[in-house]
């Protein structure tokens, strides 16, 4: 079964949000058009408590995009974003939700960040996504959403490590840093990820 996984198309990650990916609004119409082409559509959603330790505001004297060591791992400190039950955490209103069968929430533990839709960054907690996909007999996963160089890439890497076939829809995702994402793309290709355009689906 071909499955579309929509990563974090939430208000805070789009222009006007607290952690916007510049130029990313153009992917939403593409994602909407794609959904009818898949048997299963799943969305991930950042769902942070306000005391999340990845927020710079929860570290005295620190500012957004500083780096610290948190529980033994490098952590970028972010502006407050996708706080539970706020407008910023909602899916963007232009994103069609009619085909989304399941929503996987992540980043709820205040002590650890969770870029991937499969695990937290320390691979200590499983979201249940892999098991859900296996139960649905999904084998080929197509990825889109935000941001390409963070939550999308880590979700794809975990998908590969879980034994799924992964394809990235290149015109339905957008990075925070285009230059850095060029090297990430090369890494994904080496892992066996296929890059496709929406027009090829």
Backbone as JSON, one array per atom type, in Angstrom:
{
  "sequence": "XXXXXXXXXXXXXXXXXXXXXXXXXXXXXXXXXXXXXXXXXXXXXXXXXXXXXXXXXXXXXXXXXXXXXXXXXXXXXXXXXXXXXXXXXXXXXXXXXXXXXXXXXXXXXXXXXXXXXXXXXXXXXXXXXXXXXXXXXXXXXXXXXXXXXXXXXXXXXXXXXXXXXXXXXXXXXXXXXXXXXXXXXXXXXXXXXXXXXXXXX",
  "N": [[0.84, -1.2, 0.0], [0.58, 2.15, -0.92], [1.57, 4.99, 0.86], [1.01, 8.27, 2.01], [2.82, 10.51, 3.9], [2.41, 13.31, 5.73], [4.28, 15.78, 6.99], [4.16, 17.79, 9.73], [2.68, 20.2, 8.86], [1.98, 22.86, 10.0], [0.66, 25.83, 11.56], [2.65, 27.39, 12.9], [4.98, 26.79, 11.53], [4.76, 27.94, 9.1], [4.74, 30.94, 6.98], [4.2, 33.77, 9.01], [3.99, 32.37, 11.32], [5.59, 31.32, 14.45], [7.99, 30.03, 14.02], [8.82, 30.14, 11.2], [9.12, 28.58, 7.96], [10.59, 30.0, 5.39], [8.87, 30.79, 2.38], [7.43, 28.49, 2.24], [4.69, 28.18, 1.92], [3.84, 27.5, -0.6], [3.85, 24.76, -0.9], [1.5, 23.65, 0.03], [-0.88, 23.58, -1.7], [0.07, 21.64, -3.48], [0.39, 19.37, -1.85], [-2.28, 18.99, -1.15], [-3.4, 18.29, -3.64], [-2.13, 15.9, -4.07], [-3.16, 14.06, -2.23], [-5.44, 12.51, -2.92], [-4.35, 10.54, -4.45], [-3.38, 8.51, -2.99], [-3.68, 5.53, -1.02], [-3.6, 5.59, 1.7], [-3.33, 8.18, 4.05], [-1.37, 9.95, 6.27], [-0.69, 12.18, 8.96], [1.8, 14.03, 10.72], [2.27, 15.78, 13.82], [3.67, 18.36, 15.6], [3.53, 18.76, 19.08], [3.86, 20.38, 21.56], [4.37, 20.79, 25.12], [4.15, 23.82, 27.08], [6.37, 24.11, 28.68], [8.5, 22.99, 27.38], [11.78, 21.8, 26.94], [13.24, 22.38, 24.7], [12.75, 24.92, 24.02], [14.0, 28.17, 23.8], [13.12, 30.08, 25.58], [12.8, 28.78, 27.96], [15.26, 28.62, 29.11], [17.31, 30.4, 30.98], [18.92, 33.36, 29.97], [19.48, 32.45, 27.45], [19.06, 32.41, 23.86], [16.89, 32.1, 20.93], [18.0, 29.61, 18.64], [20.47, 29.25, 19.76], [22.82, 26.72, 20.81], [22.78, 23.94, 22.97], [23.75, 21.36, 25.33], [21.57, 18.87, 26.01], [20.43, 16.55, 28.17], [22.59, 14.95, 27.4], [22.65, 15.18, 24.64], [23.13, 17.12, 21.64], [21.33, 20.11, 21.34], [19.36, 22.29, 19.55], [18.1, 25.42, 20.44], [14.87, 26.55, 20.22], [12.52, 29.09, 19.05], [9.49, 29.49, 20.96], [7.08, 27.19, 19.94], [4.35, 25.53, 18.25], [2.75, 24.89, 20.5], [0.75, 22.96, 22.61], [-2.74, 22.91, 21.95], [-2.89, 25.48, 20.92], [-3.25, 28.04, 18.41], [-1.01, 28.1, 16.8], [-0.13, 25.48, 16.81], [-2.01, 24.19, 15.35], [-2.99, 22.5, 12.3], [-2.29, 24.03, 9.16], [-4.83, 26.17, 7.91], [-5.36, 25.98, 5.17], [-4.6, 23.47, 4.47], [-5.86, 20.48, 3.32], [-7.75, 18.22, 5.18], [-9.34, 16.07, 4.8], [-8.66, 13.53, 3.89], [-6.94, 12.52, 5.74], [-6.13, 9.92, 7.71], [-4.95, 9.2, 10.12], [-3.42, 10.89, 12.87], [-0.29, 11.58, 14.07], [1.05, 12.52, 16.98], [3.8, 14.34, 18.37], [6.75, 15.13, 20.36], [5.87, 15.64, 22.94], [6.96, 15.08, 25.41], [8.49, 17.01, 27.81], [11.22, 16.95, 28.23], [12.74, 16.13, 26.07], [13.48, 16.57, 22.61], [11.67, 15.96, 19.54], [12.03, 15.27, 16.49], [11.47, 13.37, 14.53], [8.72, 11.48, 13.17], [8.54, 8.94, 14.1], [10.13, 8.34, 16.38], [11.41, 9.84, 19.47], [14.19, 12.17, 19.74], [16.2, 10.81, 21.04], [15.65, 8.24, 20.58], [14.18, 6.85, 22.47], [11.49, 6.75, 23.03], [8.73, 5.42, 21.37], [6.5, 6.36, 18.84], [4.54, 4.77, 17.83], [4.01, 4.78, 15.16], [5.36, 3.14, 13.26], [4.39, 0.56, 13.82], [1.68, 0.95, 13.29], [1.73, 1.44, 10.53], [2.68, -1.02, 9.6], [0.59, -2.68, 10.37], [-1.33, -1.73, 8.65], [-0.32, -2.67, 6.38], [1.38, -1.09, 4.86], [3.96, -0.37, 2.63], [5.49, 1.22, 0.9], [6.46, 4.44, 1.43], [5.68, 7.81, 1.03], [6.95, 11.03, 1.4], [6.28, 14.34, 2.59], [6.12, 17.87, 3.44], [7.12, 19.8, 6.38], [9.94, 20.72, 8.44], [12.08, 20.35, 5.64], [14.79, 19.89, 6.21], [14.83, 19.19, 8.85], [12.43, 17.91, 10.58], [11.3, 16.4, 8.48], [13.49, 15.06, 7.24], [14.49, 13.52, 9.41], [12.33, 11.89, 10.01], [12.15, 10.42, 7.65], [14.64, 9.06, 7.71], [14.3, 7.42, 9.95], [12.21, 5.89, 8.99], [13.47, 4.42, 6.94], [15.31, 3.0, 8.51], [13.52, 1.43, 9.85], [12.81, -0.31, 7.95], [11.16, 0.36, 5.84], [10.31, 1.36, 2.46], [11.23, 4.44, 1.11], [10.24, 7.54, -0.25], [10.91, 10.85, -1.2], [8.98, 13.62, -1.84], [9.94, 16.05, -3.74], [9.07, 18.62, -4.48], [7.11, 19.11, -2.68], [7.96, 19.7, -0.22], [9.94, 21.73, 2.03], [12.93, 23.37, 2.98], [14.43, 24.83, 5.96], [17.02, 25.74, 5.61], [18.39, 25.97, 2.63], [20.92, 25.45, 1.51], [22.19, 23.73, 3.37], [20.44, 21.64, 3.13], [21.01, 20.52, 0.71], [23.24, 18.87, 1.12], [22.09, 17.09, 2.87], [20.21, 15.87, 1.23], [21.9, 14.36, -0.44], [22.86, 12.54, 1.42], [20.49, 11.19, 2.08], [19.9, 10.0, -0.37], [22.01, 8.17, -0.55], [21.18, 6.44, 1.39], [19.2, 5.14, 0.16], [16.86, 6.44, -0.39], [14.39, 7.65, -2.6], [14.11, 10.4, -4.77], [11.38, 12.2, -5.86], [9.13, 13.96, -8.08], [6.02, 15.71, -7.67], [4.52, 15.54, -9.98], [5.18, 13.09, -11.02], [3.76, 11.22, -9.72]],
  "CA": [[0.0, 0.0, 0.0], [1.29, 3.43, -0.96], [1.13, 5.87, 1.94], [1.53, 9.64, 2.05], [3.03, 11.03, 5.24], [2.49, 14.77, 5.72], [5.01, 16.12, 8.21], [4.14, 19.08, 10.46], [2.21, 21.39, 8.11], [1.32, 23.57, 11.09], [0.72, 27.29, 11.42], [3.9, 27.99, 13.37], [6.06, 26.53, 10.58], [4.47, 28.64, 7.85], [4.86, 32.39, 7.14], [3.29, 34.3, 10.01], [4.14, 31.58, 12.54], [6.71, 31.67, 15.32], [9.2, 29.4, 13.49], [8.4, 29.94, 9.81], [10.01, 28.14, 6.89], [10.28, 30.98, 4.34], [8.49, 30.3, 1.06], [6.86, 27.13, 2.32], [3.24, 28.12, 1.67], [3.59, 26.94, -1.93], [3.74, 23.29, -0.92], [0.19, 23.19, 0.5], [-1.73, 23.13, -2.81], [0.63, 20.4, -4.04], [0.02, 18.29, -0.92], [-3.73, 18.76, -1.28], [-3.65, 17.57, -4.9], [-1.56, 14.55, -3.99], [-3.78, 13.17, -1.26], [-6.37, 11.57, -3.55], [-3.61, 9.52, -5.19], [-2.85, 7.54, -2.03], [-4.65, 4.71, -0.29], [-3.52, 5.95, 3.13], [-2.69, 9.47, 4.31], [-1.1, 10.16, 7.7], [-0.04, 13.47, 9.25], [2.44, 14.2, 12.03], [1.96, 17.09, 14.41], [4.39, 18.77, 16.8], [2.5, 19.01, 20.1], [4.74, 20.62, 22.71], [3.94, 21.53, 26.3], [4.79, 25.15, 27.12], [7.64, 24.03, 29.41], [9.42, 22.12, 26.64], [13.17, 22.24, 27.14], [13.84, 22.82, 23.44], [12.42, 26.33, 23.85], [14.99, 29.08, 24.39], [12.48, 30.83, 26.67], [12.89, 27.99, 29.19], [16.66, 28.61, 29.53], [17.69, 31.78, 31.31], [20.1, 33.9, 29.3], [19.65, 31.85, 26.12], [18.19, 32.96, 22.83], [16.61, 31.13, 19.88], [19.04, 29.09, 17.76], [21.63, 28.83, 20.53], [22.92, 25.28, 20.96], [23.18, 23.47, 24.28], [23.69, 19.91, 25.51], [20.39, 18.54, 26.8], [20.4, 15.1, 28.42], [23.67, 14.29, 26.68], [22.53, 15.36, 23.19], [23.12, 18.5, 21.16], [19.97, 20.61, 21.17], [19.12, 23.66, 19.1], [17.01, 26.05, 21.18], [13.94, 27.12, 19.25], [11.44, 29.93, 19.56], [8.31, 28.72, 21.36], [6.29, 26.86, 18.73], [3.46, 24.34, 18.26], [2.33, 24.59, 21.88], [-0.52, 22.23, 22.64], [-4.02, 23.61, 22.01], [-2.79, 26.86, 20.45], [-3.43, 28.18, 16.96], [0.26, 27.78, 16.15], [0.01, 24.03, 16.69], [-3.02, 23.67, 14.42], [-2.63, 22.38, 10.89], [-2.61, 25.25, 8.4], [-6.22, 26.07, 7.46], [-5.45, 25.64, 3.75], [-4.3, 22.04, 4.28], [-7.03, 19.6, 3.33], [-7.62, 17.14, 6.16], [-10.41, 15.09, 4.58], [-8.11, 12.2, 3.63], [-5.98, 12.14, 6.79], [-6.72, 8.84, 8.5], [-4.37, 9.17, 11.46], [-2.52, 11.99, 13.22], [0.73, 11.14, 15.03], [1.58, 13.68, 17.72], [5.16, 14.1, 18.85], [7.35, 16.25, 21.11], [5.07, 15.92, 24.13], [7.81, 14.97, 26.6], [9.21, 18.29, 27.91], [12.66, 16.79, 28.42], [13.47, 15.7, 24.87], [12.86, 16.99, 21.36], [11.22, 14.83, 18.72], [11.9, 15.68, 15.09], [10.92, 12.28, 13.74], [7.39, 10.99, 13.45], [8.64, 7.57, 14.62], [10.77, 8.3, 17.7], [12.04, 11.07, 19.94], [15.56, 12.3, 19.23], [17.07, 9.84, 21.69], [15.12, 6.91, 20.25], [13.74, 6.2, 23.71], [10.03, 6.58, 22.99], [8.18, 5.08, 20.05], [5.18, 6.96, 18.67], [3.6, 3.77, 17.34], [3.77, 4.93, 13.72], [5.85, 1.97, 12.5], [3.44, -0.53, 14.02], [0.45, 1.3, 12.58], [1.97, 1.24, 9.1], [2.77, -2.46, 9.34], [-0.77, -3.2, 10.5], [-2.04, -1.32, 7.44], [0.41, -3.27, 5.25], [2.04, -0.05, 4.06], [5.36, -0.71, 2.38], [6.15, 2.35, 0.27], [6.06, 5.68, 2.08], [6.0, 9.06, 0.35], [7.04, 12.06, 2.43], [6.2, 15.75, 2.22], [5.89, 18.69, 4.62], [8.08, 20.76, 6.92], [10.84, 21.33, 7.47], [12.8, 19.28, 4.95], [16.1, 19.62, 6.81], [14.69, 18.75, 10.24], [11.47, 16.84, 10.88], [11.11, 15.51, 7.33], [14.65, 14.16, 7.05], [14.61, 12.55, 10.5], [11.24, 10.92, 9.86], [12.55, 9.54, 6.55], [15.74, 8.2, 8.16], [13.74, 6.39, 10.82], [11.43, 4.98, 8.13], [14.44, 3.51, 6.3], [15.83, 2.11, 9.54], [12.44, 0.51, 10.22], [12.63, -1.27, 6.87], [10.22, 0.82, 4.82], [10.8, 2.05, 1.28], [10.9, 5.85, 1.31], [10.4, 8.48, -1.35], [10.68, 12.24, -0.82], [8.37, 14.42, -2.91], [10.84, 17.19, -3.6], [8.38, 19.91, -4.61], [6.08, 19.18, -1.64], [8.65, 19.91, 1.05], [10.72, 22.97, 1.97], [13.86, 23.42, 4.1], [14.82, 26.09, 6.58], [18.3, 26.13, 5.04], [18.51, 25.27, 1.34], [22.3, 25.01, 1.3], [22.42, 22.54, 4.2], [19.6, 20.53, 2.68], [21.66, 19.88, -0.44], [24.07, 17.76, 1.63], [21.15, 16.12, 3.46], [19.67, 15.1, 0.1], [22.91, 13.37, -0.85], [22.87, 11.5, 2.46], [19.26, 10.4, 1.93], [20.05, 9.18, -1.58], [22.9, 7.05, -0.21], [20.42, 5.51, 2.24], [18.21, 4.46, -0.67], [15.64, 7.25, -0.57], [14.18, 8.11, -3.98], [13.56, 11.75, -4.89], [10.38, 12.24, -6.94], [8.31, 15.16, -8.2], [4.58, 15.41, -7.55], [4.0, 15.23, -11.3], [5.52, 11.71, -11.32], [2.95, 10.33, -8.88]],
  "C": [[0.87, 1.25, 0.0], [0.69, 4.38, 0.08], [1.8, 7.22, 1.84], [1.64, 10.06, 3.5], [3.31, 12.53, 5.15], [3.1, 15.19, 7.05], [4.79, 17.58, 8.6], [3.75, 20.3, 9.62], [1.32, 22.19, 9.06], [1.57, 25.06, 10.99], [2.06, 27.89, 11.83], [5.07, 27.78, 12.42], [5.86, 27.21, 9.24], [4.58, 30.14, 8.06], [3.76, 32.94, 8.05], [3.37, 33.56, 11.33], [5.39, 31.96, 13.31], [8.04, 31.08, 14.85], [8.98, 29.09, 12.01], [9.51, 29.42, 8.91], [9.71, 29.05, 5.7], [9.96, 30.33, 3.0], [7.74, 28.99, 1.06], [5.38, 27.05, 1.99], [2.9, 27.49, 0.33], [3.44, 25.44, -1.97], [2.32, 22.82, -0.6], [-0.74, 22.78, -0.64], [-1.24, 21.82, -3.44], [0.23, 19.21, -3.16], [-1.47, 17.97, -1.03], [-4.06, 17.96, -2.54], [-3.18, 16.12, -4.82], [-2.41, 13.57, -3.2], [-4.71, 12.12, -1.88], [-5.66, 10.43, -4.28], [-3.09, 8.41, -4.28], [-3.96, 6.8, -1.32], [-4.7, 5.07, 1.19], [-2.77, 7.27, 3.25], [-2.59, 9.65, 5.82], [-0.42, 11.52, 7.85], [0.64, 13.4, 10.61], [2.21, 15.63, 12.5], [2.84, 17.31, 15.64], [3.35, 19.21, 17.84], [3.19, 19.21, 21.44], [4.0, 21.21, 23.9], [4.7, 22.85, 26.38], [6.13, 25.13, 27.84], [8.67, 23.17, 28.68], [10.83, 22.68, 26.68], [13.9, 22.55, 25.85], [13.56, 24.29, 23.17], [13.47, 27.2, 24.53], [14.41, 29.82, 25.6], [12.54, 30.08, 28.0], [14.32, 27.83, 29.69], [17.11, 30.05, 29.75], [18.97, 32.19, 30.6], [20.35, 33.33, 27.92], [18.68, 32.48, 25.14], [17.95, 31.91, 21.74], [17.82, 30.89, 18.98], [20.4, 28.94, 18.45], [21.66, 27.3, 20.56], [23.4, 24.94, 22.37], [23.28, 21.94, 24.25], [22.53, 19.65, 26.47], [20.32, 17.02, 26.93], [21.41, 14.34, 27.55], [23.64, 14.43, 25.17], [22.57, 16.84, 22.83], [21.69, 18.92, 20.88], [20.0, 22.05, 20.68], [17.96, 24.2, 19.93], [16.15, 26.84, 20.2], [13.07, 28.21, 19.88], [10.28, 29.02, 20.0], [7.47, 28.44, 20.11], [5.45, 25.62, 18.98], [3.11, 23.92, 19.68], [0.92, 24.02, 21.86], [-1.72, 23.17, 22.78], [-3.91, 25.1, 21.72], [-2.97, 26.87, 18.93], [-2.16, 27.8, 16.22], [0.46, 26.3, 15.94], [-0.98, 23.43, 15.72], [-2.43, 23.46, 13.03], [-3.05, 23.66, 10.17], [-4.02, 25.11, 7.83], [-6.39, 25.72, 5.99], [-5.13, 24.17, 3.47], [-5.59, 21.23, 4.36], [-6.79, 18.44, 4.29], [-8.59, 15.99, 5.89], [-9.88, 13.68, 4.38], [-7.17, 11.7, 4.73], [-6.64, 11.14, 7.73], [-6.21, 8.81, 9.93], [-3.44, 10.36, 11.64], [-1.58, 11.48, 14.32], [1.3, 12.38, 15.7], [2.92, 13.33, 18.34], [5.67, 15.32, 19.62], [6.6, 16.6, 22.37], [5.85, 15.82, 25.43], [8.64, 16.25, 26.72], [10.72, 18.16, 27.96], [13.44, 16.42, 27.18], [12.73, 16.14, 23.61], [12.51, 15.76, 20.53], [10.98, 15.31, 17.3], [11.16, 14.63, 14.27], [9.49, 11.94, 14.14], [7.37, 9.59, 14.04], [9.14, 7.52, 16.06], [11.13, 9.71, 18.15], [13.5, 11.07, 19.5], [16.55, 11.34, 19.88], [16.67, 8.4, 21.41], [14.72, 6.13, 21.5], [12.25, 5.9, 23.69], [9.56, 6.41, 21.56], [6.78, 5.69, 19.93], [4.12, 5.95, 18.27], [3.36, 3.82, 15.85], [4.2, 3.7, 12.94], [4.87, 0.8, 12.62], [2.13, -0.29, 13.28], [0.6, 1.03, 11.08], [2.06, -0.24, 8.74], [1.39, -3.11, 9.42], [-1.6, -2.91, 9.25], [-1.42, -1.92, 6.17], [0.95, -2.21, 4.28], [3.49, -0.46, 3.86], [6.14, 0.44, 1.76], [5.59, 3.65, 0.83], [6.56, 6.88, 1.28], [5.92, 10.19, 1.38], [6.95, 13.47, 1.84], [6.05, 16.54, 3.52], [7.08, 19.5, 5.06], [8.76, 20.23, 8.18], [11.72, 20.23, 6.9], [14.09, 18.89, 5.65], [16.02, 19.23, 8.28], [13.68, 17.6, 10.34], [11.26, 15.89, 9.7], [12.28, 14.55, 7.19], [14.76, 13.13, 8.16], [13.5, 11.5, 10.45], [11.59, 9.92, 8.75], [13.66, 8.57, 7.01], [15.23, 7.08, 9.07], [12.9, 5.4, 10.02], [12.34, 3.96, 7.46], [14.96, 2.5, 7.32], [14.8, 1.1, 10.03], [12.1, -0.46, 9.08], [11.63, -0.88, 5.79], [10.96, 1.38, 3.61], [10.33, 3.49, 1.36], [11.19, 6.68, 0.06], [10.08, 9.89, -0.83], [10.12, 13.0, -2.02], [9.0, 15.8, -2.85], [10.16, 18.55, -3.71], [7.24, 20.07, -3.61], [6.71, 19.25, -0.25], [9.52, 21.16, 0.9], [11.64, 23.03, 3.18], [13.99, 24.81, 4.72], [16.08, 26.63, 5.94], [18.55, 25.32, 3.76], [19.91, 24.71, 1.1], [22.58, 23.74, 2.09], [21.61, 21.36, 3.68], [20.19, 19.83, 1.46], [22.52, 18.7, 0.01], [23.2, 16.68, 2.27], [20.55, 15.25, 2.36], [20.63, 14.01, -0.36], [22.96, 12.21, 0.14], [21.65, 10.59, 2.33], [19.34, 9.48, 0.7], [20.93, 7.97, -1.31], [22.19, 6.0, 0.63], [19.36, 4.76, 1.45], [16.91, 5.2, -0.87], [15.57, 7.73, -2.02], [13.57, 9.5, -3.96], [12.6, 11.76, -6.1], [9.7, 13.61, -6.94], [6.84, 14.77, -8.1], [3.98, 15.01, -8.89], [4.26, 13.78, -11.71], [4.61, 10.71, -10.59], [1.55, 10.16, -9.49]]
}
